[in-house]
């Protein structure tokens, strides 16, 4: 770009479920999931149960004019207004849901993002209403006279939306990095989960000129936080059989808390991955939650290996039906040769029912 300097706007990247809201004459008409970027799922009735999501927009000409000056529209536009944001569950609400699950003998949830996404996709709005979900807006798609991304946030607040705080206008990239470092220090104290900071070119016209590559705009970048790592001991390696007959080794380790979630298993993908890690049953390992979600073994600590540690080998017979297991030619996967294996049938039914 033929400019000597750019101003940036840095904001928190909420770990939630993205939705798009359409307002007509100030009334919420449609709420949809992001889907493939063009077509999403209509989840309007479920979204209406979220208290933080206004069903009717506030409209103050004086307040809007104060933000964007003479560019402000004089009355509520007859055209539709599109707002984008994140549905999420606070840390407190997530802990409450898991306590209730334990009390009722149910399975606890792995992370708030999945609970939020699952709740919004429920057929019964009462389920979403019971989950104490929250919402924060981060983008105003409709032109209300805003010239800067920062003004979008001010307009969203004036229309009645909660917006993500803290945020920062930054004159240099160094200031963006300083903001990210500050957020990293206060991250655990926030009432909701975040997985990084998003920095955007603040000037909207410049942002548009920069264009898009695939689905990613050139004018914005997400600074993710490093995954949290802890150590634990691998007590066993079991084998699961998927719906295509592929055998997947899974490490079973002493339960350990990573980022507020207790995990006790992590997939090892295949025999080659176990060899790459140099993993034996009984080893102490470093684990992390990849993307703050999926448990993943990062490395083995061989200096802590006990004498009783033992090597793992993929079974020659299917652990479910006893049929012969073969390694797929040219691949790292092992497969059960029985096309009628009970495990395959169960997985296929579960897969079909989940679609």
N, C-alpha and C positions, 0 to 999 in steps of 0.2 A: 504494500500500500504506500502511496506517496505522502506519508505523514511521518513526522519525526518522533511522535510519542502517542501513546494510547492510554486511556483511562480504563480501569477494570472494575468490575463489581464481583465481590466474592461472597458466597453464601454457603450455608450448610447443605450437605446432601443427605436428606432424610432417608432412613432405611425403611421405606414403605412400599405402597402399591399405587402406581401412577394411574390417575383417572383424568378424564376431560369432561367439563361441565358446560352445558349450553343453557344460556338464559335468554328468554324472549320477553321483551318489555319488562325486564327486571325479575321475571319469575323463572325458577328452575324448571326446565322442561325435560332435559335429557342428561343423564350421566352415563359415561361409557368407559370401559377399560381401554388401555392403550392398544391392545391387540397387536397387529402387525405394523402399526404406524399409520394405517389408512382406515382399517375396519376393526372395530372393537366390539365388545359385548355390552348390551344394554343392561345396566345394573341400577337404573334410576331409583327404583323403589327401595333398594337396600341402602343406597347413598342418602336417601332422605331421612334415614333413621339416625344419622350422625349429627349431633347437636352443633358442632362447630361449622357445619356446612349450611350457609344461609339459603333458605328457600326463596327469599325475596331480597334483592340487592338494596342496600342503602344508596341514596342518591342525593348528594349535596353539590349543587352547581358551584357554590362558593368554595367548598373544600377542593373540588376537582380543579377549578380555575387556579387555586393557590398552588397546586402541584405542577400543572402543565401550562399555565398562563393563558394567552388568548387562543391557544389551540383547543381549549376545552369545548366539548359539545354543550349546547345550551339546554338540552333536555334529554331524557332517557332515550337512547337511540331505538328506533323501531327495528333496526337490524339486530340479529342475535349477537350476544356477547359470549365469547369462549374463554374459559378459565381452566388452567391446568394445575394440578397439585398432587399431593401424596396423602393417601389414606394410611394411617399408621396406628399402632397401639403403643401407649406409653409403657415404660418399664413397670410402673406400679400396676397398671391394668393387666399386663401380661403375667406378672407374678400372681395376681388374684385368680386369673383363669386357670393357671396350673395348680394352684392350691385346691380349687374346686374340682379339677380333674382327679387329683390324688384322693380327695375326700370321697368321690363317687366311684373310685376304683378304675378310673379311665387312664389312658395313656397321656403323659404330659407332652406339651408341644415343644418343638426344638427352638423356635425363634418367633418373635412378634410379627415379622413380615409375613410368614406363612399363615399365621392366624388371621391377620388382616385380609390377605388375599382370599383365603378360604371363606371367610365370613361374608365378604362382598359378593362372592359367587354363589352363595346359598340360594336356593329357590324360595325359602321362607324368610322374609324380611325381619321376622321376630328374632331370628338367630343373630343377624347383624346388630339389631337393637340391643341384644343382651351382652354384646362383647365390649362395650364402652370404647368404641373406636373414635379416632380423632382425625382432623384434616388440616393441612396447611397448604396454601396456594403459593406457587412459585412463578407462574407465568400468566400474563394477560395477552392473549392472542389478538383480540380485537383492538383496532386503533382508536384510542380515546385521546389522542393528541400527545402521547408519550414519545419523547425523543431519546430517552435513556432507559436502560434496563432497570436502574434504580427507581425510576419513576413508576415502573410497572408495580413494584412492591408497595410504593406509597399509594397508588390508585387502588390496588387490591385491598389494602387496609381500610381505605376510605369507603369501599363498597361493602365492607363488613366481613372480610376474610381474615383469618389468622395467617400471618406470614412468618417465615423462618427467621429466628433471631438467635445469635447475633449475625450481622452481616457487615460489610465494609466496602466503601468506595476506595479504590487504590490507584494512585497515580503511577506506580511502578510495579514491576513483577516482584521486586523485593518486598514491597508492602503486602502483596498477595501471599507470599511465602511466610511472612511474619504473622499474618492472620491465621494461616493454616497451622502454624506452630502453636499459636494461642489456643485455637480450637482443640488441638491435640491434648493440651494440658487440662482443659475443662470438660473434655468429652464425657468422662465417667459421671460428672455431676449433672449432665443434662437429663431432663425428664423423659427423653425419647432417644432412640438409637439413631446414630448416623454412621455412614461408612466413608465419609470423606468431605471434601470441600469442592464446590464448583466455582470456577473463575470464568467470567465472560467479559468480552469487550463491551464496555458500558454503552457506547453510542450505537443506537439501533441501526442507523443507516450503514455504518461501517460494518456492523455485525452481518447485515444482509449481503453486503458487497463481498465479504470473505467467502460466502457460499457454503456448500455442504458436500462432504465426501461420504457416499453411501448414506448412512443414517446419522453421521456425526457432523455437526456444524464446525467449521474451522475456527469460529469465533469463541468457542468455549472449550474448556478442558476440565475433567474431573480429577482432582488429586485424591487418590484413595489412601487410607491409612494402612500401614503394614498390619498383616494379620497377627493376632495375639497368639503367642506360643507358650506352651507349658510342657512339662515332662510327665510321663507315666510309664507303667510297665505292661508289656504285652503278655497277657496270661494264656492266650490261646489263639489259634487261627482256625476259623471254621470255613466251610464252603457252602455257598448258596447257589441254587440252580435257577436261572432266569427263564423267561417264557420262550426264548429261542434255543434253550438247552445249554447255553454257555455257563460254565462253572466259574464263580467269582470268589476268590479268597477274601475273607473279612477278618481283620484284626479285632480281637476282643481284649480290651485293656481295663485296668483299674479305673473306675469312674473318676473323672476329673472335670473341674469347672473351667470352661474357656469362654471368656466374654459374657459371663452371666448365665451360661447354659451348661448343664452337666452332660458330658458325652462319654460313651463307653465302647464305641465301635467306629471303625473307619475302613472303607473298602481299600483293598490292596490291588485291585484291578486284575492282575494276572501274575503268573509265576515269574515272568521276566522282571516285573516291578519289585517283587520280593528279593530277587537276586541283585537288582540294582541297588536296593537299599542295604543289602547285606543283613537282612532281618532274620532273627531266630526267636522262637518262642521263649520268653523269659527276659528279653532285652528291654532296656530302658530306652524310650524313644521321645523325640520332640514332636509334638502335634500342634496343629493350628486349625482354625476354621477358615478354609479358603473362602474369600469373599465374605467373611464373618458368618458363614452358613454351614458349609460342608466340612466335616472333620477330615483331616488329611495328615498322614505321617510325613514329616519333613525329612528327618534323618534319624539314624540309630546312634546311640552313644556306646560304642564297643568297649570302652574302658570300664563301663559299669556292668558288663555282661557277667552273669553268674555261671558257675561251673555246670549247673544243671540245664543251661540253655540248650535247646535242641532245634535242629533244622526242620523245615517244613517242605513236604513234597506234595504236589497235586495228586489226588487219589486216582487210581487206575479204574475204579468202579464208581458209578454214580452213588452218592451218599443217600439218595432217595429211593431209587428203584434197583440199584445194584448192577445196572447195565454197564457195558464197556465204555470207557471214556477215551476219546482220541483228541490229539492236538490238531487244530485246524491248520492245514498246509498254508504256509506263508503268513500265518498270524500268530499272535501270542496266546490266543484263546484256546481253552479246552472245552470240549462239548460232549454231552451225553448222547449216545448213539440211538437211544430208544425214543422214537418219535411220539410214543404214547406214555411217556414218563408222567407220573402223577404230578410232579412239580411243574412240568410244562403246562398241563391242563389247568392247574390252579392259577398259575401266573397269567395264562391267557384269559381266563374268566375275570380275574381282577383287573387286567388291563382293559378288557372290553367294558366292564362296568364303570371304569373311571373315566371313559371318554365322554 
